Amino acid sequence: MSDEAELERLRAENARLIEDRARFPDRPDDVGRIIGAHYGNLKRAKEQADRYAREALERSSRQASELAMVRKTLSDLLTVMGEGGRRGRAIDLVPKKYIERAREAVGPAALPDLENVE
């Protein structure tokens, strides 16, 4: 296609767009559709970011409460052990999942195998 033919095609397209805009002012043209699509994409991205933020806050809150429970359990356990109580009896008061979490948090060397200590 020659430059002259391309120029003529673009002029005709421009004239059609101007006429369409004049005849149908409420109907979106190509630019209006592009802007509308972009706006819709931005709106969906914001909604998704808000959802991710809410989920992260909820997850963080759950982890904070679990960590507080593990700390309380460790504190109670160390108090009982420090008072000269038998470790075997103290460990029976603590659910196993909290002991495992405490072991993960402080390391196995800091929290020995309490189930087998008498």
N, C-alpha and C positions, 0 to 999 in steps of 0.2 A: 504494500500500500504506500503510495507516494505521500509526501508531506502535505501537498495540497489537498489530497483526498482526506487525509486524517484531520486536517484543519477544518475542512468543510463538515466532516462528521461531528466534530466537537462543537462547532457553531450550531448545528442543527440540534444536538443534544441540549445545549445551553438554552436555546430558544424553547424547546419542549419543556424543560424544567421551569423556566420563567412563566410560561403559559399555564402549566399545571398548578404552579403556586398561586397564580392570579385566579384561576377558575375554582380551585379547591383549597382554600386557605386552612381548613381544618384537617386536611389530609396530610400526614407527614411526608416529606420528600426523603430523598436518600440520606441527606445530612441529618434530618430529624430522626430517622431510623437508627443511624449510627450513634447519635447522642443518646437516644432512648436505650439502646442495647448497652452502651457504656455505663449509663446510670444504673441499669438493672444489675450489671456485673458488680459495680461498686457496692450496691446495696446487699447483694448476696455475700460478697466478701466480708462486709462489716458484720452481718449476722453470723457468719461462720466464725469469725474472730471472737465475737462476743460469746458464742457457745463454747469455743475452746478455752476462753478465759474462765468462764463459769466452771467448767469441768476441772480445770487445773486448780482453782480455788477449793472446790469440794474435795478433790484428791489430797490437797495440802492439808486441809482441815482434818480429814480422816487420819492422815499420817501423824499429824501433831497430837491428836487425841490418843492414838496408839502409842506414840513415844512417851507421852505423859503417863500412860498406864504402865509401860515398861519401867520407867524411872521410879514410879511409886512402888511397884513390885520389888524392884532391886533394893530400894530404900528399906522397905519392910523386911525383906529377907536379910539384909545386912544388919538391921537392928536386932532381929531375933538371933542371928549368929553371934553378934557382939555381946549379947546378954548371957552368953554361955548356954543358950538353948541347943538342943541337938539338931544338927543340920538335916538329918533325915526327916525329922518331924516338921521342920520349917519348910522343906521343899514340898511336902504334901499340901501345903496351903496355897501353892502357886500353880496355876494352870501351865501345862507343858509348853503351850505356844508362846507364852510370855517369857519363859526361861530361854527358849530357842531364840527369840527376838533379842533378848538381853545379851545372849552369847554372841549373836551377830553384831550387836552394837558396840560391845566393849572388848570383844575378842575372847577366844577360848582360854587363854592364859589367865586373864583377869577374873574369869568366872569358871572355876573348875567343875568337874563332873559331879554335881551336887547330889544326883540321884543315888550314887553308889557310896556316899560318905555316911558313916554312922556316927 
